[in-house]
Structure formats: C-alpha cells, structure tokens
C-alpha cells in the first residue's frame, strides 16, 4: 500500500508541493488547497496563491473546460460574448486583458477574436506567428488560423483564377455556377478576415480596397455601392493610395456620397503624396 502511494507521488512530484513556495504537504501541518479555477495547481495558503498569480499564473490559469478547443462562434458578437478571460482570485470578474501581453483589451491597440473565441491584440497574435514553434492559442491550445497575409494572398489568387475565366469568356459574373458562387463567398470571407485581423502586406488597406471593388462592380456578389463605399473608406483611411484616389473621385462626382470638391481635393492630395 505504501509502495503504491510512493509510486503515485513520484509520477507527479509537484502535486504534493505548494506551487509558489514549494512547501510539501504535511510539513508543520500544511494542507494544500487546489486552485478553484484551473484545478491544476495547489497552494499552502492565500498569500502564496496571490503571489503566484501575480508572478505569472494569471496568464495560464484556465478552467478544464477552457483547455478544450471550442467550436467557432457564429458571429463577431458571439465571439465577444463567449470570450474567456482569466479571473484574479477573489475579483469575481474578468480581467479583460490580453493573455499574451497582459495589457487591457480596451486600449487603443486593435484586437481580434480567434475561431476558438479568445480575444487578443492583433500585434500579439502576429508575434506568436513569428516564432518557429507550433502556433496555438495560449489559453486553450487550439491551432491558430492562417495569418491575415496568407488569407489575403490565397483569396486574391482564387479571385484572379475566376476573373481570368470571366475575361476569357469561360464564365460570367452575372451567371456564375453554384460551385463558383461558393468559391466567391469563401474568398470574400478570406479578405474580410484578413482586413479584420490587420492585413498589411505590401500596402496597408489592400484587403479593404479589393472588397470595395468587388461590391462596386458586382463581381460574383450583388452590387452594393454602400458596402463598396464603406470598404473603400476603410482602405483610404489606412493609407491605400488607390482607395484614396477612388474616394476622391467619389466626392468629386458625388458617387455614393454628397458631392464635395474640398473633400475630393483632400483625398486626391493624400494619394498624390504617396
């Protein structure tokens, strides 16, 4: 019986020690208590739990349920609502911090929700992708989706494959096949995801600008000038020269916006400066 207990303890030696001060259970009457959140670490007292939390456990303290990859949310609002945040002991609420850099998520830095629903700063996620290790969500270990640059490039490649068929008379934007419509929806989603996750590429705003053109000309989608203008403005504000020139034309001719020659000149000048 004692041998069995000894073997069990040897296989997991840290289970009988305080995660902070390493005090063994039983010494001087110490009784270790498990963390009520992660169920994985044990402490000899409240002081050690608080010290260990501040020393870094905060970043990795997740519930057993959160360690299992969750199905992707059906919408951006669902992603925000279901996002998981670590809780500080006794705080009774989420810390709303990026689990990578530990800075507040409501700061000026842009954020993104991964398919697993966890939310991080865009620059932090791109930092993870830059390491030569398996790229996974640091909270639930779900594999990271392709980066925005890869999504943009793949979507653009598939778009120009289809555009080449249209240009050669082998297809028509007005009468795409069911398979072509499905492919078009997929590549548009790639561009949207690239735009939402901070695609920079060779020119900032490229994903937004190409989406603007797709909706403006009705390439494989219902023509929608309002959506085209919205994406065009986003691209222009990010510094895309082509989008700035296009927005200048819109203001000059009053296409989709109220005619405003002063605004047109402003956007023309920004494009010319580049």
QUIVEN-V391338 format. One record per pair of residues at least 24 apart in sequence whose C-alpha atoms are under 10 Angstrom apart, sorted by the first residue. I is the first residue (numbers start at 1). J is the second residue. If there is no record, write none. Layout:
i:I j:J
i:I j:J
This chain:
i:14 j:41
i:14 j:42
i:15 j:40
i:15 j:41
i:15 j:42
i:15 j:43
i:16 j:41
i:16 j:42
i:16 j:43
i:17 j:41
i:17 j:42
i:17 j:43
i:17 j:44
i:18 j:42
i:18 j:43
i:18 j:44
i:18 j:45
i:18 j:48
i:18 j:49
i:18 j:52
i:19 j:43
i:19 j:44
i:19 j:48
i:19 j:49
i:19 j:52
i:19 j:57
i:20 j:44
i:20 j:45
i:20 j:47
i:20 j:48
i:20 j:49
i:20 j:50
i:20 j:51
i:20 j:52
i:20 j:53
i:20 j:55
i:20 j:57
i:21 j:48
i:21 j:49
i:21 j:51
i:21 j:52
i:22 j:48
i:35 j:61
i:35 j:63
i:35 j:89
i:36 j:61
i:36 j:63
i:36 j:89
i:37 j:61
i:37 j:62
i:37 j:63
i:37 j:64
i:37 j:86
i:37 j:87
i:37 j:88
i:37 j:89
i:38 j:62
i:38 j:63
i:38 j:64
i:38 j:65
i:38 j:66
i:38 j:67
i:38 j:86
i:39 j:63
i:39 j:64
i:40 j:64
i:46 j:89
i:49 j:89
i:50 j:88
i:50 j:89
i:50 j:90
i:53 j:87
i:53 j:88
i:53 j:89
i:54 j:88
i:56 j:102
i:57 j:86
i:57 j:88
i:58 j:85
i:58 j:86
i:58 j:87
i:58 j:88
i:58 j:89
i:58 j:95
i:58 j:99
i:58 j:102
i:59 j:85
i:59 j:86
i:59 j:87
i:59 j:97
i:59 j:98
i:59 j:99
i:59 j:100
i:59 j:101
i:59 j:102
i:59 j:138
i:59 j:139
i:60 j:86
i:60 j:99
i:60 j:100
i:60 j:138
i:60 j:139
i:60 j:140
i:61 j:85
i:61 j:86
i:61 j:87
i:61 j:88
i:61 j:139
i:62 j:86
i:62 j:87
i:62 j:139
i:62 j:140
i:63 j:139
i:63 j:140
i:64 j:140
i:65 j:140
i:66 j:116
i:66 j:118
i:66 j:139
i:66 j:140
i:66 j:141
i:67 j:137
i:67 j:138
i:67 j:139
i:67 j:140
i:67 j:141
i:67 j:142
i:68 j:116
i:68 j:139
i:68 j:140
i:68 j:141
i:68 j:142
i:69 j:115
i:69 j:116
i:69 j:117
i:69 j:137
i:69 j:139
i:69 j:140
i:69 j:141
i:69 j:142
i:69 j:143
i:70 j:115
i:70 j:116
i:70 j:117
i:70 j:118
i:70 j:140
i:70 j:142
i:71 j:115
i:71 j:116
i:71 j:117
i:72 j:113
i:72 j:114
i:72 j:115
i:72 j:116
i:72 j:117
i:73 j:113
i:73 j:114
i:73 j:115
i:73 j:116
i:73 j:117
i:74 j:115
i:76 j:112
i:76 j:113
i:76 j:115
i:76 j:117
i:77 j:113
i:78 j:117
i:79 j:112
i:79 j:113
i:79 j:114
i:79 j:115
i:79 j:116
i:79 j:117
i:79 j:118
i:79 j:119
i:80 j:112
i:80 j:113
i:80 j:117
i:80 j:118
i:80 j:119
i:81 j:117
i:82 j:116
i:82 j:117
i:82 j:118
i:82 j:119
i:83 j:113
i:83 j:114
i:83 j:116
i:83 j:117
i:83 j:118
i:83 j:119
i:83 j:120
i:84 j:116
i:84 j:117
i:84 j:118
i:84 j:119
i:84 j:139
i:84 j:140
i:85 j:118
i:85 j:119
i:85 j:139
i:86 j:139
i:96 j:120
i:97 j:121
i:98 j:122
i:98 j:124
i:99 j:124
i:99 j:137
i:99 j:138
i:99 j:139
i:100 j:124
i:100 j:125
i:100 j:127
i:100 j:128
i:100 j:137
i:100 j:138
i:100 j:139
i:110 j:196
i:110 j:197
i:110 j:198
i:111 j:196
i:111 j:197
i:111 j:198
i:112 j:193
i:112 j:196
i:112 j:197
i:112 j:198
i:113 j:196
i:113 j:197
i:114 j:142
i:114 j:143
i:114 j:144
i:114 j:145
i:114 j:197
i:115 j:142
i:115 j:143
i:115 j:144
i:115 j:145
i:116 j:140
i:116 j:141
i:116 j:142
i:116 j:143
i:116 j:144
i:116 j:145
i:118 j:142
i:121 j:197
i:122 j:196
i:122 j:197
i:122 j:198
i:122 j:199
i:123 j:197
i:123 j:198
i:125 j:197
i:126 j:197
i:126 j:198
i:146 j:190
i:146 j:193
i:146 j:194
i:147 j:193
i:147 j:194
i:147 j:197
i:147 j:198
i:147 j:199
i:148 j:190
i:148 j:191
i:148 j:192
i:148 j:193
i:148 j:194
i:148 j:195
i:148 j:196
i:148 j:197
i:148 j:198
i:148 j:199
i:148 j:200
i:148 j:201
i:148 j:207
i:149 j:190
i:149 j:191
i:149 j:194
i:149 j:195
i:149 j:197
i:149 j:198
i:149 j:199
i:149 j:200
i:149 j:201
i:149 j:202
i:149 j:207
i:150 j:190
i:150 j:191
i:150 j:194
i:150 j:199
i:150 j:201
i:151 j:187
i:151 j:189
i:151 j:190
i:151 j:191
i:151 j:192
i:151 j:193
i:151 j:194
i:151 j:195
i:151 j:197
i:151 j:199
i:151 j:207
i:152 j:187
i:152 j:188
i:152 j:189
i:152 j:190
i:152 j:191
i:152 j:192
i:152 j:193
i:152 j:194
i:152 j:195
i:152 j:199
i:152 j:200
i:152 j:201
i:152 j:206
i:152 j:207
i:152 j:210
i:153 j:187
i:153 j:190
i:153 j:191
i:153 j:194
i:153 j:201
i:153 j:207
i:154 j:187
i:154 j:190
i:154 j:191
i:155 j:183
i:155 j:184
i:155 j:186
i:155 j:187
i:155 j:188
i:155 j:189
i:155 j:190
i:155 j:191
i:155 j:192
i:155 j:194
i:155 j:207
i:156 j:187
i:156 j:188
i:156 j:190
i:156 j:191
i:156 j:207
i:156 j:210
i:157 j:187
i:158 j:183
i:158 j:184
i:158 j:186
i:158 j:187
i:159 j:183
i:159 j:184
i:159 j:186
i:159 j:187
i:159 j:188
i:159 j:214
i:159 j:219
i:159 j:220
i:162 j:219
i:162 j:220
i:163 j:219
i:163 j:220
i:166 j:219
i:172 j:219
i:172 j:220
i:173 j:217
i:173 j:218
i:173 j:219
i:173 j:220
i:173 j:221
i:173 j:222
i:174 j:218
i:174 j:219
i:174 j:220
i:174 j:221
i:174 j:222
i:175 j:220
i:176 j:219
i:176 j:220
i:176 j:221
i:177 j:220
i:180 j:220
i:181 j:220
i:181 j:221
i:182 j:220
i:183 j:220
i:184 j:219
i:184 j:220
i:184 j:221
i:185 j:220
i:185 j:221
i:188 j:214
i:188 j:220
i:188 j:221
i:192 j:231
i:195 j:231
i:195 j:234
i:195 j:235
i:200 j:238
i:203 j:235
i:203 j:238
i:203 j:239
i:203 j:240
i:203 j:241
i:203 j:242
i:204 j:235
i:204 j:236
i:204 j:237
i:204 j:238
i:204 j:239
i:204 j:240
i:204 j:241
i:205 j:231
i:205 j:232
i:205 j:233
i:205 j:234
i:205 j:235
i:205 j:236
i:205 j:237
i:205 j:238
i:205 j:239
i:205 j:240
i:205 j:241
i:205 j:242
i:205 j:243
i:206 j:232
i:206 j:234
i:206 j:235
i:206 j:236
i:206 j:238
i:206 j:239
i:206 j:240
i:206 j:241
i:206 j:242
i:206 j:243
i:207 j:231
i:207 j:232
i:207 j:234
i:207 j:235
i:207 j:240
i:208 j:232
i:208 j:233
i:208 j:234
i:208 j:235
i:208 j:236
i:208 j:238
i:208 j:240
i:208 j:243
i:209 j:233
i:209 j:234
i:209 j:235
i:209 j:236
i:209 j:240
i:209 j:241
i:209 j:242
i:209 j:243
i:209 j:244
i:209 j:246
i:210 j:235
i:210 j:243
i:211 j:235
i:212 j:243
i:213 j:243
i:213 j:246
i:225 j:255
i:225 j:256
i:226 j:256
i:226 j:257
i:228 j:256
i:229 j:255
i:229 j:256
i:229 j:257
i:230 j:256
i:236 j:267
i:236 j:270
i:236 j:271
i:237 j:267
i:239 j:270
i:239 j:271
i:239 j:274
i:240 j:270
i:240 j:271
i:240 j:274
i:241 j:267
i:241 j:268
i:241 j:269
i:241 j:270
i:241 j:271
i:241 j:272
i:241 j:273
i:241 j:274
i:242 j:268
i:242 j:271
i:242 j:272
i:242 j:274
i:243 j:267
i:243 j:268
i:243 j:271
i:244 j:268
i:244 j:269
i:244 j:270
i:244 j:271
i:244 j:272
i:245 j:269
i:245 j:270
i:245 j:271
i:245 j:272
i:246 j:271
i:247 j:271
